[in-house]
Amino acid sequence: MSSEVIQKVIAEYFAATRAMDLNTWLSTFAPDAISYEPERPALTNHDALSKLFQDIAGLFEKVGLQEESIFITNNQAAVKWTGYGIGKNGREVTFEGIDIFEINELGKIQKMWAYWHPAAMIAQLQGNF
């Protein structure tokens, strides 16, 4: 797998978060993708992934993740990112994380492991930080 293919799907994934574009975001995942998110059971299909996206996006007027560093090995990549958002209550939030991606032979995300603190983001939105 070329690093260009991996970089392309990762760029599409992060651009879709910034555009709050659910359909494009979902299209970066294989139909049988698995995502491991903190504080949730494994998400094992597009319906579960869609719910995650809608749950998070529903808290914000604008939100997105900006990839900062990408490290690629074989068909996997680790990405350090920073999230920025403006809540529906007008509060601004910043949060960070690392995602590990496994990309399949079709250039889609097959597995993803997300490392971040949703509770800390929620606390910022509520002004409890």
C-alpha positions in Angstrom: 0.0 0.0 0.0 1.4 3.4 -1.0 1.7 6.2 1.6 -0.1 8.4 -0.9 -3.3 6.2 -0.7 -3.1 6.3 3.1 -2.5 10.1 3.2 -5.4 10.6 0.8 -8.0 8.7 2.9 -6.8 10.4 6.1 -7.0 13.8 4.5 -10.5 13.1 3.4 -11.5 11.8 6.8 -10.2 15.0 8.6 -11.6 17.4 5.9 -15.0 15.8 6.3 -14.9 16.4 10.1 -14.2 20.1 9.5 -17.0 20.3 6.9 -19.3 18.4 9.3 -20.1 16.2 6.3 -21.4 12.9 7.5 -21.7 11.2 4.1 -18.1 12.0 3.0 -16.8 11.0 6.5 -18.6 7.7 6.3 -17.3 7.1 2.8 -13.8 7.0 4.1 -14.7 3.8 6.1 -15.0 0.2 4.7 -18.6 -1.1 5.1 -17.4 -3.5 7.7 -15.0 -1.1 9.5 -14.5 -1.2 13.2 -13.8 1.9 15.3 -12.7 1.7 18.9 -13.7 4.9 20.6 -13.3 5.9 24.3 -16.3 5.4 26.6 -18.2 3.4 23.9 -18.4 -0.2 22.8 -16.7 -1.0 19.4 -18.5 0.6 16.5 -18.9 -2.1 13.9 -20.9 -0.7 11.0 -21.8 2.6 9.2 -25.0 3.0 11.3 -22.9 3.0 14.6 -20.3 5.3 13.0 -23.1 7.6 11.8 -24.5 7.8 15.3 -21.1 8.7 16.8 -20.7 11.5 14.2 -24.2 12.9 14.8 -23.8 12.7 18.6 -20.7 14.8 18.5 -21.7 17.1 15.7 -25.0 17.7 17.4 -23.3 19.5 20.2 -21.7 22.1 17.9 -22.4 24.9 15.6 -19.0 24.2 14.1 -16.4 21.5 14.9 -13.6 19.8 13.2 -10.3 18.0 13.6 -7.0 19.2 12.2 -4.3 16.7 11.6 -1.0 17.8 12.9 1.4 14.9 12.5 1.0 11.7 10.5 3.2 8.7 10.9 2.7 5.9 8.3 4.0 2.3 8.4 2.8 -0.3 6.0 -1.0 0.0 5.8 -1.3 1.8 9.2 -1.0 5.4 10.3 -0.9 7.2 13.6 -2.3 10.8 13.5 -1.9 13.4 16.2 -4.8 15.9 15.9 -6.3 18.9 17.5 -10.1 19.5 17.6 -11.7 22.9 17.5 -15.3 23.8 18.0 -18.0 26.3 18.9 -20.8 24.7 20.8 -24.4 25.5 20.2 -24.1 27.4 23.5 -21.4 29.6 22.0 -18.6 28.2 24.0 -15.3 27.6 22.2 -13.5 24.3 22.9 -10.1 22.8 22.0 -9.3 19.1 22.5 -6.6 16.8 21.3 -6.1 13.2 20.5 -4.4 10.5 18.5 -6.1 8.2 16.0 -4.5 5.0 14.7 -5.8 3.9 11.3 -5.6 0.6 9.5 -6.3 1.0 5.8 -7.6 -1.9 3.6 -6.5 -2.7 0.0 -9.3 -0.5 -1.3 -8.0 2.6 0.4 -10.7 2.6 3.1 -10.4 2.7 6.9 -10.8 -0.8 8.0 -10.0 -0.3 11.7 -9.5 2.8 13.8 -8.5 3.3 17.4 -9.3 6.7 18.8 -7.5 8.1 21.9 -9.0 11.3 23.3 -11.0 12.5 26.3 -14.7 13.1 25.4 -15.5 14.0 29.0 -12.9 16.8 29.0 -14.4 18.2 25.8 -17.9 18.1 27.3 -16.7 19.8 30.5 -15.3 22.7 28.3 -18.6 23.0 26.5 -20.4 23.2 29.8 -17.9 25.6 31.3 -16.8 23.1 34.0 -13.0 23.1 33.3 
